[in-house]
Amino acid sequence: MRRHIALFTALTAGVFLTAACDGAPAEEAMAEMDAAAPQAAPATPAVGGQTDCFLRGATLAEARSRPSPLRELRFSYDGGEALLCYGAPSARGRTIMGGLVPYGQPWRGGANEPTTIHLTGPATIGSVAVQPGSYSLYMVPGEKEWRVYVNSNYERWGIPINDAVRRTEIGGATIRPESTDAMVETLTYRHAEGALVMEWENTRVRIPIAGAGS
């Protein structure tokens, strides 16, 4: 009887795995943009203190060794400190914007868990005013303009960005993309001149971020 149960369990798992692969949305086909999405598990803090990277079912070491490794960016803004957590995929010879990252569709702005910003003070992200706390960021890229959204839901896997996720949006801002001077192989965020700057392939997006009183 136990052997029959074990066999049934293995066959069922195989069916679910096949269905997940066959029916996966386009973004999930980007193998290195997702470590195998783990089932719900307690959050694992990446660093000490109140501003921690949320990791789903992984240790910090595991997250940093993923094909799209966890990266952390710390910076100061008027009235607070920020920690940005994101998975950093690489181009690997492929067309990114308009290809691997389709235009007109929500994109998590990285890989694995949502791109998340932790703030110790009130701030404005783009044109969205937020209180101290943790927020996910995602984007809808376009050839001539991007929409960048701030969302209160961040303790989850980064995809899908479905109606349930979008119902927790706080607000969005329109950003005009720029061209980089040279090819950027691996997605990178940095803080410069009052903005959170994302660069990948030949695209740069500047997301203004300022203290509430700025």
Secondary structure, 3 states (H helix, E strand, C coil): CHHHHHHHHHHHHHHHHHHHHHCCCHHHHCHHHCCCCCCCCCECCCCCCCCCCCCECCCHHHHHCCCCCEEEEEEEECCEEEEEEEECCECCCCCCECCCECCCCCECCCCCCCEEEEECCCEEECCEEECCEEEEEEEECCCCCEEEEEECCCCCCCCCCCHHHHCCEEEEEEECCEEEEEEEEEEEEEEECCEEEEEEEEEEEEEEEEECCC
